[in-house]
């Protein structure tokens, strides 16, 4: 079938179907190894195919379909993307099967189905497509599509061996959690291999293993280097970590200027613990600057709204004392209660927070406290 005939038949099929209702599902990104195409790039890719491909070769229609599928996926037209992806898959292209699997996995069409996603991913994985193997690991870990959590380590290990960066990260994390002593060294090897690909999350994960893993080397100098590399690549948590190391002189010399810039970078990227920390630096007048309680309170609030327990306590304290913000004891009590847990769900055992909560309980009427507690219970 020629490319033109294929395009015409597919267009006719699309026209005969009734479009499903538009959903509000967040748009997923194309994974590692796929092309994010705009209209101009799609036309250029199709032009190159037309010039170089054999129109009598069945694979040509599949390659054209894959180009069109990637463009449709990138622009959010998932129904069209699935039809083209299925055609590419039928032509034996593993990335076509992978893309079809992703559409089902992400639930971006009305007929999305986990079992179908697994079927497409398996088809691609057999053809050594590491992206598909990685997503089989993801689905297995979550027990989706008939897969079992016990299947996940094998899929991630295969994806890692096939060069998939996220597969390497997950494989390293599984080895890191293993009680077998020999697995610790292998975990470090895979984490470093992933980090060497300049992937932000991989660099951050490797830095953490160098830094605070009890079975790791506690090599703070290298950890600071890799946190810094990840921060340069836009990783918010890494920016906070390397900023704190620069502030305290861990893994190298103290650098208060860099510390403030890095913590601010993390805060501006939306990392809630960094927002509270940056607010604290402003409040204290970091590195000889004039204290700025008003700006600090604004950052405390952002961190608190982001779910960070320390930020919530700092914002509650500001509200209770009128430091940088208008005094509001009921609101202070609300944020003190919000501060009971950290971002990871662990209990905040800070004694100062407990004292503030007790002090506010003594001055607020029982009925008002009950209303605030009810607001907290419903997430208001």
C-alpha positions in Angstrom: 0.0 0.0 0.0 1.4 3.4 -0.9 1.7 6.2 1.7 -1.0 8.3 0.0 -3.4 5.4 -0.2 -2.7 4.5 3.5 -3.3 8.1 4.6 -6.6 8.4 2.7 -7.9 5.1 4.1 -7.0 6.1 7.7 -8.5 9.6 7.2 -11.8 7.9 6.1 -11.8 5.7 9.1 -11.3 8.6 11.4 -14.2 10.5 9.7 -16.6 7.6 10.2 -16.1 7.4 14.0 -17.8 9.6 16.5 -15.3 11.5 18.6 -15.5 10.7 22.3 -16.1 13.4 24.9 -13.1 15.6 25.7 -11.5 14.6 29.0 -9.5 16.7 31.5 -6.7 14.1 31.8 -3.3 15.7 32.1 -1.3 15.5 28.9 1.5 12.9 29.2 4.9 13.5 27.7 6.6 11.3 25.1 9.2 9.1 26.7 12.9 8.8 26.2 13.7 8.0 22.5 10.6 9.4 20.9 10.4 12.5 18.8 8.3 15.4 19.9 7.2 16.8 16.5 5.5 20.0 15.6 3.7 20.4 12.3 6.9 21.6 10.5 9.0 18.7 11.9 6.3 16.2 11.0 6.2 17.5 7.4 10.0 17.3 7.2 10.1 13.8 8.5 7.5 12.7 6.0 9.3 14.4 3.2 12.5 12.5 4.1 10.6 9.2 4.2 9.1 9.9 0.8 12.5 10.6 -0.7 14.3 7.6 0.8 11.8 4.8 1.5 10.6 2.2 -0.9 6.9 2.8 -1.5 6.4 -1.0 -2.2 7.9 -1.9 1.2 5.1 -2.5 3.8 7.4 -1.0 6.5 7.2 2.4 4.8 3.5 2.8 5.7 4.4 1.8 9.2 7.2 4.4 9.5 4.9 7.1 8.1 2.2 6.0 10.6 4.8 6.2 13.5 5.7 9.8 12.5 2.1 10.8 12.4 1.4 9.0 15.7 4.2 10.9 17.5 2.9 14.2 16.2 -0.7 13.4 17.2 0.4 12.2 20.6 2.5 15.4 21.2 -0.4 17.6 20.3 -2.9 15.7 22.4 -4.9 14.0 19.7 -4.8 10.6 21.3 -7.5 9.0 19.3 -5.7 9.7 16.0 -2.4 8.8 17.7 -3.7 5.4 18.7 -4.9 4.6 15.2 -1.5 5.5 13.7 0.3 3.7 16.5 -1.6 0.5 15.9 -0.8 0.7 12.2 2.9 1.1 13.0 2.7 -1.8 15.5 1.1 -4.0 12.9 3.9 -3.2 10.5 6.4 -4.6 13.1 7.7 -1.3 14.5 8.2 -1.7 18.3 7.8 2.0 19.0 4.4 1.9 17.4 3.4 -0.8 19.9 5.0 1.2 22.7 3.1 4.3 21.8 -0.2 2.4 21.7 0.6 1.0 25.1 1.3 4.4 26.5 -2.1 5.7 25.3 -3.9 2.9 27.1 -1.6 3.2 30.2 -2.2 6.9 30.6 -6.0 6.6 30.2 -6.2 9.4 27.6 -8.9 7.7 25.5 -12.3 6.5 26.6 -11.5 2.9 25.8 -8.2 2.8 27.7 -7.5 -0.6 29.2 -4.5 -1.8 31.3 -4.6 -5.3 29.8 -4.4 -3.8 26.3 -1.5 -1.6 27.4 0.4 -4.7 28.7 -0.3 -6.6 25.4 1.2 -3.7 23.4 4.2 -3.3 25.7 4.9 -7.0 25.6 4.8 -7.0 21.8 7.4 -4.1 21.8 9.5 -5.6 24.6 10.0 -8.9 22.7 11.5 -6.7 20.0 13.9 -5.3 22.6 12.3 -1.9 22.9 13.6 -0.7 26.4 10.9 1.9 26.9 8.2 -0.8 26.7 10.1 -3.0 29.1 10.4 -0.2 31.5 6.7 0.5 31.5 6.0 -3.2 32.0 8.0 -2.7 35.2 6.0 0.3 36.2 2.7 -1.5 35.6 4.0 -4.6 37.4 5.0 -2.5 40.4 1.5 -1.2 40.6 -0.1 -4.6 40.0 -1.9 -3.4 36.8 -3.0 -5.2 33.7 -2.6 -8.7 35.3 1.1 -8.2 36.2 2.4 -8.8 39.7 4.7 -6.6 41.8 7.2 -9.5 41.9 7.6 -9.2 38.1 8.8 -5.6 38.4 12.5 -6.2 39.3 13.0 -8.4 36.2 11.5 -5.8 33.9 13.5 -3.0 35.3 16.7 -5.0 35.2 16.1 -5.8 31.5 15.3 -2.2 30.7 18.5 -1.1 32.5 20.6 -3.6 30.5 19.0 -2.3 27.3 20.1 1.3 28.2 17.0 2.9 29.5 17.9 5.6 32.0 14.8 5.4 34.2 15.2 1.6 34.1 18.7 2.0 35.4 17.5 4.2 38.2 14.7 1.8 39.3 17.1 -1.2 39.0 19.6 0.7 41.2 16.9 1.5 43.8 15.8 -2.1 44.0 19.4 -3.3 44.5 19.9 -0.5 47.1 16.9 -1.9 49.1 18.2 -5.5 48.8 19.6 -7.1 52.0 22.2 -9.0 50.0 25.6 -7.3 50.7 26.9 -7.7 47.2 24.0 -5.8 45.7 25.1 -2.6 47.3 28.1 -2.2 45.1 26.1 -3.1 42.0 23.5 -0.5 43.0 26.2 2.1 43.1 27.4 1.0 39.6 24.0 1.3 38.0 23.3 4.6 39.7 26.6 6.0 38.4 26.0 4.7 35.0 22.6 6.4 34.9 24.0 9.6 36.3 26.7 9.7 33.6 23.9 10.1 31.0 23.2 13.6 32.4 19.7 12.8 33.5 18.6 15.1 36.4 16.8 12.4 38.5 19.7 9.9 37.9 22.3 12.5 39.0 20.2 13.3 42.1 19.7 9.6 43.0 23.4 8.9 42.7 24.2 11.9 44.8 21.9 10.7 47.5 23.5 7.3 47.5 26.9 8.9 47.9 25.6 11.2 50.6 23.2 9.7 53.2 22.9 6.0 52.3 24.0 3.9 55.3 25.6 1.3 53.0 27.1 3.9 50.7 30.5 5.6 50.9 29.4 8.8 52.6 31.5 10.7 50.0 30.3 14.2 50.6 32.6 15.8 48.1 31.3 13.7 45.2 27.8 14.0 46.5 28.0 17.7 46.4 29.4 17.6 42.9 26.5 15.4 41.6 23.8 17.4 43.5 25.3 20.4 41.8 25.1 18.8 38.4 21.5 17.8 39.0 20.7 21.3 40.2 22.2 22.8 37.0 19.9 20.5 35.1 16.9 21.9 36.9 16.3 19.4 39.7 14.6 21.2 42.6 15.5 18.8 45.4 19.1 18.6 44.3 19.4 22.4 44.3 18.2 22.5 48.0 20.7 19.8 49.0 23.7 21.4 47.4 22.6 24.7 48.7 22.5 23.4 52.3 25.9 21.8 51.8 27.3 25.1 50.5 25.8 26.9 53.5 27.3 24.4 56.0 30.6 23.7 54.2 29.9 20.0 53.7 31.8 18.4 50.9 33.7 21.6 50.2 34.2 25.1 51.4 31.4 27.3 52.8 29.8 29.5 50.1 27.0 31.6 51.5 26.3 33.4 48.2 25.9 30.2 46.3 23.9 28.7 49.1 21.3 31.5 49.0 21.1 31.3 45.2 20.7 27.5 45.1 18.0 27.4 47.9 16.2 30.2 46.1 16.4 28.2 42.8 14.8 25.2 44.5 12.1 27.4 46.1 11.3 29.1 42.8 11.0 25.6 41.2 8.2 24.9 43.7 9.9 22.5 46.1 8.0 23.2 49.4 10.8 22.4 51.9 13.1 24.8 50.0 10.4 27.5 50.1 10.4 27.4 53.9 14.2 27.3 54.1 14.6 30.2 51.7 12.0 32.2 53.8 14.1 31.4 56.9 17.3 32.7 55.3 15.5 35.9 54.4 14.1 36.2 57.9 17.5 35.7 59.4 19.2 38.2 57.1 21.4 35.7 55.4 25.0 36.6 54.8 24.7 40.0 56.4 21.6 41.2 54.5 18.9 43.1 56.2 16.2 40.7 57.6 13.0 40.7 55.5 10.2 39.2 57.7 7.4 40.1 55.2 9.1 38.3 52.2 9.9 35.5 54.5 6.3 35.0 55.6 5.3 34.9 51.9 7.7 32.0 51.3 6.6 30.3 54.5 3.1 30.3 53.2 4.1 28.9 49.9 6.0 26.1 51.5 3.1 25.4 53.9 0.6 25.3 51.1 2.9 22.9 49.3 2.6 20.5 52.3 5.9 21.0 54.1 5.5 20.7 57.8 8.4 22.9 58.8 7.1 25.7 56.5 3.7 25.3 58.0 5.1 25.7 61.5 7.1 28.8 60.5 4.0 30.3 58.8 1.9 29.6 61.9 4.5 31.2 64.1 4.5 34.3 61.9 0.7 34.5 62.1 0.7 34.0 65.9 3.3 36.7 66.5 2.5 39.1 63.7 6.1 38.8 62.3 6.0 39.9 58.7 2.2 39.3 58.4 -0.9 40.5 60.2 -1.6 38.6 63.4 -4.3 35.9 63.0 -4.5 33.4 65.8 -7.2 31.1 64.3 -5.2 30.9 61.1 -2.1 30.3 63.1 -3.8 27.3 64.8 -4.9 25.9 61.5 -1.3 26.0 60.1 0.1 24.6 63.4 -2.2 21.6 62.9 -1.1 21.3 59.3 2.5 21.2 60.5 1.9 18.0 62.4 3.2 16.0 59.5 6.1 16.5 57.0 5.8 16.3 53.3 6.6 12.6 53.3 3.8 11.9 55.8 6.0 11.3 58.7 5.1 12.9 62.1 6.7 16.2 62.9 8.0 15.8 66.5 9.3 19.3 66.8 8.8 20.5 70.4 8.5 24.1 69.4 5.5 23.2 67.2 3.9 21.3 70.0 4.3 24.3 72.3 2.8 26.7 69.8 -0.2 24.3 69.3 -0.7 24.1 73.1 -0.4 27.8 73.5 -3.0 28.5 70.8 -5.4 25.9 72.3 -5.3 27.9 75.6 -6.4 31.1 74.0 -8.9 30.0 71.3 -12.5 29.1 72.2 -13.3 25.4 72.0 -16.0 26.0 69.3 -13.6 27.9 67.1 -10.9 25.2 67.5 -13.5 22.6 66.5 -14.4 24.5 63.3 -10.7 24.8 62.4 -10.2 21.1 63.0 -13.2 20.3 60.9 -11.8 22.5 58.1 -8.5 20.6 58.3 -10.3 17.2 58.2 -12.0 18.1 54.9 -8.8 19.5 53.4 -10.1 23.1 53.5 
